[in-house]
Amino acid sequence: MLNAEATGFTQGMPRPGYFYVTPDGKVKEKFVETAYTDRYTASNLILKLFPNAVEGNGREVAAPYINLTLFQSDEVVAPGSASRWRLR
């Protein structure tokens, strides 16, 4: 997707994004990031789209006002890999 607001070094670079398209051609979900340096990984998208397909129960984190469970989507992380979590 064209990033019309980009200037300088990033001018002409597209916004990173993924679209989940159903077999009948409908866009069910879209994931668009604001910077080319921060994006979902393939495993991260699977976790977000199909949470029941994830093995393990995650790790519960004690918090006073929310129930938070952490899941690791990738075995290896690198700069630019977006960390994602899910609230229950």
The first five atom37 places (N, CA, C, CB, O) and aatype in JSON, in Angstrom:
{
  "aatype": [12, 10, 2, 0, 6, 0, 16, 7, 13, 16, 5, 7, 12, 14, 1, 14, 7, 18, 13, 18, 19, 16, 14, 3, 7, 11, 19, 11, 6, 11, 13, 19, 6, 16, 0, 18, 16, 3, 1, 18, 16, 0, 15, 2, 10, 9, 10, 11, 10, 13, 14, 2, 0, 19, 6, 7, 2, 7, 1, 6, 19, 0, 0, 14, 18, 9, 2, 10, 16, 10, 13, 5, 15, 3, 6, 19, 19, 0, 14, 7, 15, 0, 15, 1, 17, 1, 10, 1],
  "atom_mask": [
    [1, 1, 1, 1, 1],
    [1, 1, 1, 1, 1],
    [1, 1, 1, 1, 1],
    [1, 1, 1, 1, 1],
    [1, 1, 1, 1, 1],
    [1, 1, 1, 1, 1],
    [1, 1, 1, 1, 1],
    [1, 1, 1, 0, 1],
    [1, 1, 1, 1, 1],
    [1, 1, 1, 1, 1],
    [1, 1, 1, 1, 1],
    [1, 1, 1, 0, 1],
    [1, 1, 1, 1, 1],
    [1, 1, 1, 1, 1],
    [1, 1, 1, 1, 1],
    [1, 1, 1, 1, 1],
    [1, 1, 1, 0, 1],
    [1, 1, 1, 1, 1],
    [1, 1, 1, 1, 1],
    [1, 1, 1, 1, 1],
    [1, 1, 1, 1, 1],
    [1, 1, 1, 1, 1],
    [1, 1, 1, 1, 1],
    [1, 1, 1, 1, 1],
    [1, 1, 1, 0, 1],
    [1, 1, 1, 1, 1],
    [1, 1, 1, 1, 1],
    [1, 1, 1, 1, 1],
    [1, 1, 1, 1, 1],
    [1, 1, 1, 1, 1],
    [1, 1, 1, 1, 1],
    [1, 1, 1, 1, 1],
    [1, 1, 1, 1, 1],
    [1, 1, 1, 1, 1],
    [1, 1, 1, 1, 1],
    [1, 1, 1, 1, 1],
    [1, 1, 1, 1, 1],
    [1, 1, 1, 1, 1],
    [1, 1, 1, 1, 1],
    [1, 1, 1, 1, 1],
    [1, 1, 1, 1, 1],
    [1, 1, 1, 1, 1],
    [1, 1, 1, 1, 1],
    [1, 1, 1, 1, 1],
    [1, 1, 1, 1, 1],
    [1, 1, 1, 1, 1],
    [1, 1, 1, 1, 1],
    [1, 1, 1, 1, 1],
    [1, 1, 1, 1, 1],
    [1, 1, 1, 1, 1],
    [1, 1, 1, 1, 1],
    [1, 1, 1, 1, 1],
    [1, 1, 1, 1, 1],
    [1, 1, 1, 1, 1],
    [1, 1, 1, 1, 1],
    [1, 1, 1, 0, 1],
    [1, 1, 1, 1, 1],
    [1, 1, 1, 0, 1],
    [1, 1, 1, 1, 1],
    [1, 1, 1, 1, 1],
    [1, 1, 1, 1, 1],
    [1, 1, 1, 1, 1],
    [1, 1, 1, 1, 1],
    [1, 1, 1, 1, 1],
    [1, 1, 1, 1, 1],
    [1, 1, 1, 1, 1],
    [1, 1, 1, 1, 1],
    [1, 1, 1, 1, 1],
    [1, 1, 1, 1, 1],
    [1, 1, 1, 1, 1],
    [1, 1, 1, 1, 1],
    [1, 1, 1, 1, 1],
    [1, 1, 1, 1, 1],
    [1, 1, 1, 1, 1],
    [1, 1, 1, 1, 1],
    [1, 1, 1, 1, 1],
    [1, 1, 1, 1, 1],
    [1, 1, 1, 1, 1],
    [1, 1, 1, 1, 1],
    [1, 1, 1, 0, 1],
    [1, 1, 1, 1, 1],
    [1, 1, 1, 1, 1],
    [1, 1, 1, 1, 1],
    [1, 1, 1, 1, 1],
    [1, 1, 1, 1, 1],
    [1, 1, 1, 1, 1],
    [1, 1, 1, 1, 1],
    [1, 1, 1, 1, 1]
  ],
  "atom_positions": [
    [[0.85, -1.17, 0.0], [0.0, 0.0, 0.0], [0.89, 1.24, 0.0], [-0.96, 0.0, 1.22], [1.84, 1.34, 0.79]],
    [[0.59, 2.14, -0.86], [1.37, 3.35, -0.99], [1.3, 4.17, 0.3], [0.89, 4.18, -2.17], [0.22, 4.38, 0.85]],
    [[2.44, 4.63, 0.76], [2.51, 5.5, 1.92], [2.73, 6.92, 1.41], [3.66, 5.06, 2.92], [3.87, 7.36, 1.26]],
    [[1.66, 7.63, 1.13], [1.73, 8.95, 0.53], [2.38, 9.99, 1.45], [0.35, 9.41, 0.15], [2.87, 11.01, 0.97]],
    [[2.38, 9.73, 2.76], [2.95, 10.7, 3.71], [4.46, 10.53, 3.89], [2.26, 10.56, 5.05], [5.1, 11.37, 4.51]],
    [[5.03, 9.47, 3.35], [6.46, 9.19, 3.56], [7.32, 10.25, 2.88], [6.82, 7.79, 3.03], [7.04, 10.69, 1.76]],
    [[8.37, 10.65, 3.6], [9.32, 11.62, 3.05], [10.73, 11.14, 3.33], [9.09, 13.03, 3.66], [10.93, 10.21, 4.11]],
    [[11.7, 11.77, 2.7], [13.1, 11.43, 2.96], [13.43, 10.0, 2.59], [0.0, 0.0, 0.0], [13.05, 9.52, 1.52]],
    [[14.13, 9.31, 3.49], [14.59, 7.94, 3.26], [13.44, 6.97, 2.95], [15.35, 7.44, 4.47], [13.61, 6.04, 2.16]],
    [[12.29, 7.18, 3.56], [11.18, 6.24, 3.38], [10.25, 6.59, 2.22], [10.37, 6.18, 4.65], [9.29, 5.87, 1.96]],
    [[10.54, 7.69, 1.51], [9.68, 8.07, 0.39], [9.7, 6.96, -0.67], [10.15, 9.43, -0.23], [10.76, 6.47, -1.06]],
    [[8.52, 6.58, -1.11], [8.4, 5.53, -2.11], [8.26, 4.13, -1.52], [0.0, 0.0, 0.0], [7.94, 3.19, -2.25]],
    [[8.51, 3.98, -0.2], [8.36, 2.67, 0.43], [6.89, 2.44, 0.77], [9.25, 2.56, 1.71], [6.22, 3.34, 1.27]],
    [[6.39, 1.24, 0.51], [5.0, 0.95, 0.86], [4.85, 0.69, 2.35], [4.49, -0.26, 0.06], [5.83, 0.43, 3.05]],
    [[3.64, 0.77, 2.83], [3.35, 0.35, 4.21], [3.3, -1.17, 4.21], [1.99, 0.98, 4.75], [2.68, -1.77, 3.33]],
    [[3.95, -1.8, 5.19], [3.86, -3.27, 5.25], [2.47, -3.69, 5.69], [4.93, -3.85, 6.2], [1.89, -3.1, 6.6]],
    [[1.95, -4.7, 5.05], [0.63, -5.15, 5.44], [0.31, -6.53, 4.89], [0.0, 0.0, 0.0], [0.95, -7.01, 3.96]],
    [[-0.68, -7.13, 5.49], [-1.17, -8.44, 5.09], [-2.69, -8.38, 5.03], [-0.7, -9.56, 6.07], [-3.32, -7.66, 5.8]],
    [[-3.26, -9.13, 4.1], [-4.7, -9.23, 3.97], [-5.08, -10.7, 4.05], [-5.2, -8.59, 2.64], [-4.46, -11.54, 3.4]],
    [[-6.09, -11.01, 4.85], [-6.62, -12.37, 4.94], [-7.85, -12.4, 4.06], [-6.95, -12.8, 6.43], [-8.88, -11.8, 4.38]],
    [[-7.74, -13.1, 2.93], [-8.81, -13.15, 1.95], [-9.45, -14.54, 1.98], [-8.29, -12.81, 0.52], [-8.74, -15.55, 1.92]],
    [[-10.76, -14.59, 2.08], [-11.48, -15.87, 2.12], [-11.49, -16.48, 0.71], [-12.94, -15.67, 2.65], [-11.25, -15.78, -0.27]],
    [[-11.77, -17.77, 0.61], [-11.8, -18.42, -0.71], [-12.76, -17.77, -1.71], [-12.17, -19.85, -0.54], [-12.56, -17.88, -2.92]],
    [[-13.81, -17.1, -1.2], [-14.74, -16.43, -2.12], [-14.32, -15.0, -2.45], [-16.14, -16.42, -1.52], [-15.08, -14.25, -3.06]],
    [[-13.09, -14.62, -2.05], [-12.53, -13.33, -2.45], [-12.82, -12.16, -1.53], [0.0, 0.0, 0.0], [-12.5, -11.02, -1.88]],
    [[-13.42, -12.39, -0.38], [-13.72, -11.3, 0.55], [-12.55, -11.08, 1.51], [-15.02, -11.6, 1.35], [-11.95, -12.03, 2.0]],
    [[-12.23, -9.81, 1.76], [-11.19, -9.48, 2.72], [-11.79, -9.58, 4.11], [-10.6, -8.04, 2.46], [-12.67, -8.8, 4.47]],
    [[-11.32, -10.56, 4.89], [-11.87, -10.78, 6.23], [-11.12, -9.98, 7.28], [-11.82, -12.27, 6.57], [-11.72, -9.45, 8.21]],
    [[-9.81, -9.89, 7.13], [-8.97, -9.12, 8.07], [-7.88, -8.41, 7.28], [-8.35, -10.05, 9.17], [-7.45, -8.88, 6.23]],
    [[-7.43, -7.27, 7.81], [-6.27, -6.59, 7.22], [-5.38, -6.12, 8.36], [-6.7, -5.39, 6.31], [-5.85, -5.65, 9.39]],
    [[-4.11, -6.26, 8.14], [-3.11, -5.88, 9.13], [-2.12, -4.95, 8.44], [-2.38, -7.15, 9.75], [-1.34, -5.39, 7.6]],
    [[-2.16, -3.67, 8.78], [-1.29, -2.69, 8.15], [-0.51, -1.97, 9.24], [-2.1, -1.68, 7.28], [-1.09, -1.46, 10.2]],
    [[0.79, -1.93, 9.09], [1.64, -1.25, 10.06], [1.99, 0.14, 9.55], [2.93, -2.06, 10.32], [1.9, 0.4, 8.36]],
    [[2.38, 1.02, 10.45], [2.72, 2.39, 10.06], [4.17, 2.53, 9.62], [2.45, 3.34, 11.22], [4.5, 3.49, 8.92]],
    [[5.04, 1.6, 10.0], [6.46, 1.7, 9.66], [6.95, 0.39, 9.04], [7.3, 2.06, 10.91], [6.53, -0.69, 9.44]],
    [[7.85, 0.51, 8.07], [8.37, -0.68, 7.42], [9.24, -1.52, 8.36], [9.16, -0.3, 6.18], [9.49, -2.69, 8.09]],
    [[9.69, -0.92, 9.45], [10.58, -1.63, 10.38], [9.83, -2.45, 11.42], [11.47, -0.63, 11.08], [10.45, -3.19, 12.18]],
    [[8.51, -2.34, 11.45], [7.71, -3.04, 12.47], [6.58, -3.77, 11.77], [7.16, -2.05, 13.55], [5.68, -3.14, 11.21]],
    [[6.61, -5.11, 11.8], [5.59, -5.86, 11.08], [5.32, -7.2, 11.74], [5.99, -6.07, 9.63], [6.15, -7.71, 12.5]],
    [[4.17, -7.78, 11.45], [3.82, -9.1, 11.94], [4.69, -10.15, 11.27], [2.33, -9.4, 11.69], [5.09, -9.98, 10.11]],
    [[4.99, -11.22, 11.98], [5.62, -12.39, 11.36], [4.51, -13.35, 10.95], [6.64, -13.08, 12.34], [3.36, -13.19, 11.37]],
    [[4.84, -14.33, 10.13], [3.84, -15.31, 9.69], [3.23, -16.03, 10.89], [4.47, -16.32, 8.71], [2.01, -16.21, 10.95]],
    [[4.07, -16.45, 11.84], [3.55, -17.15, 13.03], [2.65, -16.25, 13.85], [4.71, -17.65, 13.9], [1.65, -16.7, 14.41]],
    [[2.99, -14.99, 13.92], [2.19, -14.02, 14.65], [0.8, -13.87, 14.04], [2.9, -12.67, 14.69], [-0.19, -13.77, 14.75]],
    [[0.74, -13.85, 12.71], [-0.55, -13.75, 12.04], [-1.4, -14.99, 12.28], [-0.35, -13.54, 10.53], [-2.61, -14.87, 12.49]],
    [[-0.79, -16.17, 12.26], [-1.52, -17.4, 12.53], [-2.12, -17.34, 13.94], [-0.6, -18.64, 12.37], [-3.28, -17.71, 14.14]],
    [[-1.32, -16.89, 14.92], [-1.8, -16.76, 16.3], [-2.99, -15.82, 16.37], [-0.67, -16.27, 17.21], [-3.97, -16.09, 17.07]],
    [[-2.91, -14.71, 15.66], [-3.98, -13.72, 15.71], [-5.25, -14.21, 14.99], [-3.51, -12.41, 15.09], [-6.36, -14.0, 15.49]],
    [[-5.08, -14.85, 13.84], [-6.23, -15.29, 13.05], [-6.87, -16.58, 13.56], [-5.82, -15.48, 11.62], [-8.09, -16.75, 13.51]],
    [[-6.02, -17.49, 14.06], [-6.51, -18.8, 14.48], [-5.99, -19.13, 15.88], [-6.07, -19.89, 13.47], [-5.13, -20.0, 16.02]],
    [[-6.49, -18.46, 16.91], [-5.97, -18.65, 18.26], [-6.12, -20.08, 18.78], [-6.66, -17.7, 19.21], [-5.34, -20.51, 19.63]],
    [[-7.1, -20.81, 18.28], [-7.28, -22.19, 18.74], [-6.24, -23.14, 18.18], [-8.66, -22.67, 18.36], [-6.12, -24.27, 18.66]],
    [[-5.49, -22.71, 17.17], [-4.47, -23.56, 16.57], [-3.14, -23.51, 17.34], [-4.25, -23.15, 15.13], [-2.22, -24.26, 17.01]],
    [[-3.05, -22.65, 18.34], [-1.8, -22.48, 19.09], [-1.69, -23.57, 20.15], [-1.74, -21.08, 19.75], [-2.63, -23.84, 20.9]],
    [[-0.52, -24.2, 20.19], [-0.27, -25.21, 21.21], [0.13, -24.54, 22.52], [0.81, -26.19, 20.75], [0.75, -23.48, 22.51]],
    [[-0.22, -25.16, 23.62], [0.14, -24.62, 24.93], [-0.92, -23.67, 25.45], [0.0, 0.0, 0.0], [-1.8, -23.22, 24.73]],
    [[-0.8, -23.38, 26.72], [-1.79, -22.53, 27.38], [-1.32, -21.11, 27.59], [-2.15, -23.12, 28.69], [-2.08, -20.27, 28.09]],
    [[-0.09, -20.81, 27.23], [0.43, -19.48, 27.48], [0.82, -19.32, 28.93], [0.0, 0.0, 0.0], [0.81, -20.27, 29.71]],
    [[1.16, -18.11, 29.29], [1.57, -17.82, 30.66], [0.68, -16.72, 31.21], [3.07, -17.41, 30.73], [0.63, -15.62, 30.66]],
    [[-0.01, -17.02, 32.29], [-0.88, -16.03, 32.93], [-0.02, -14.97, 33.62], [-1.84, -16.72, 33.96], [0.99, -15.29, 34.24]],
    [[-0.43, -13.73, 33.51], [0.27, -12.62, 34.16], [-0.71, -11.95, 35.11], [0.83, -11.6, 33.11], [-1.8, -11.55, 34.71]],
    [[-0.31, -11.84, 36.36], [-1.17, -11.22, 37.37], [-1.23, -9.71, 37.14], [-0.66, -11.53, 38.8], [-0.21, -9.04, 37.02]],
    [[-2.44, -9.2, 37.08], [-2.65, -7.76, 36.92], [-3.94, -7.41, 37.65], [-2.71, -7.35, 35.39], [-4.87, -8.21, 37.66]],
    [[-4.01, -6.23, 38.27], [-5.17, -5.92, 39.1], [-6.49, -5.73, 38.34], [-4.9, -4.7, 39.87], [-7.55, -6.0, 38.9]],
    [[-6.45, -5.28, 37.08], [-7.7, -4.93, 36.41], [-7.98, -5.71, 35.12], [-7.69, -3.5, 36.11], [-9.05, -5.53, 34.53]],
    [[-7.05, -6.56, 34.68], [-7.28, -7.33, 33.46], [-6.75, -8.74, 33.64], [-6.61, -6.65, 32.26], [-5.9, -9.0, 34.5]],
    [[-7.26, -9.65, 32.83], [-6.7, -11.0, 32.74], [-5.82, -11.02, 31.51], [-7.84, -12.1, 32.68], [-6.29, -10.78, 30.4]],
    [[-4.54, -11.31, 31.69], [-3.58, -11.27, 30.6], [-2.87, -12.61, 30.5], [-2.57, -10.13, 30.79], [-2.33, -13.11, 31.48]],
    [[-2.86, -13.17, 29.29], [-2.14, -14.41, 29.03], [-1.17, -14.15, 27.89], [-3.11, -15.58, 28.7], [-1.58, -13.67, 26.83]],
    [[0.1, -14.46, 28.1], [1.12, -14.25, 27.08], [1.36, -15.53, 26.3], [2.42, -13.76, 27.71], [1.46, -16.61, 26.88]],
    [[1.45, -15.4, 24.98], [1.8, -16.49, 24.1], [2.98, -16.06, 23.25], [0.59, -16.91, 23.21], [3.02, -14.92, 22.78]],
    [[3.93, -16.94, 23.05], [5.06, -16.64, 22.18], [4.75, -17.21, 20.81], [6.4, -17.21, 22.76], [4.54, -18.42, 20.68]],
    [[4.73, -16.37, 19.79], [4.36, -16.82, 18.47], [5.56, -17.33, 17.67], [3.67, -15.71, 17.72], [5.4, -18.15, 16.77]],
    [[6.73, -16.84, 17.98], [7.92, -17.22, 17.22], [9.02, -17.71, 18.16], [8.42, -16.04, 16.38], [9.21, -17.16, 19.24]],
    [[9.74, -18.76, 17.73], [10.86, -19.25, 18.53], [12.04, -18.3, 18.45], [11.28, -20.65, 18.06], [12.8, -18.17, 19.41]],
    [[12.21, -17.63, 17.32], [13.32, -16.7, 17.12], [12.73, -15.33, 16.85], [14.24, -17.16, 15.94], [11.79, -15.19, 16.07]],
    [[13.29, -14.32, 17.49], [12.84, -12.95, 17.26], [13.99, -12.12, 16.72], [12.29, -12.32, 18.56], [15.16, -12.45, 16.93]],
    [[13.66, -11.07, 16.01], [14.66, -10.19, 15.42], [14.12, -8.76, 15.47], [14.99, -10.61, 13.95], [12.92, -8.56, 15.6]],
    [[15.0, -7.77, 15.37], [14.52, -6.39, 15.34], [13.49, -6.22, 14.23], [15.7, -5.4, 15.15], [13.7, -6.68, 13.11]],
    [[12.4, -5.57, 14.55], [11.34, -5.36, 13.58], [10.21, -6.36, 13.7], [0.0, 0.0, 0.0], [9.13, -6.15, 13.13]],
    [[10.42, -7.45, 14.43], [9.35, -8.42, 14.66], [8.44, -7.86, 15.73], [9.91, -9.83, 15.07], [8.88, -7.59, 16.84]],
    [[7.19, -7.68, 15.4], [6.25, -7.08, 16.34], [5.84, -8.1, 17.39], [5.01, -6.55, 15.6], [5.48, -9.23, 17.06]],
    [[5.89, -7.72, 18.64], [5.4, -8.57, 19.73], [3.91, -8.37, 19.85], [6.12, -8.25, 21.07], [3.42, -7.24, 19.83]],
    [[3.19, -9.46, 19.97], [1.75, -9.36, 20.1], [1.3, -10.17, 21.29], [1.04, -9.83, 18.82], [1.94, -11.16, 21.65]],
    [[0.21, -9.77, 21.91], [-0.34, -10.48, 23.04], [-1.84, -10.48, 22.89], [0.08, -9.84, 24.39], [-2.4, -9.75, 22.07]],
    [[-2.47, -11.31, 23.68], [-3.92, -11.46, 23.56], [-4.55, -11.35, 24.94], [-4.28, -12.83, 22.9], [-4.09, -11.97, 25.9]],
    [[-5.59, -10.55, 25.04], [-6.35, -10.43, 26.29], [-7.45, -11.48, 26.31], [-6.95, -9.01, 26.45], [-8.06, -11.76, 25.28]],
    [[-7.7, -12.05, 27.48], [-8.81, -12.98, 27.64], [-9.84, -12.39, 28.55], [-8.34, -14.33, 28.17], [-10.86, -13.02, 28.82]]
  ]
}
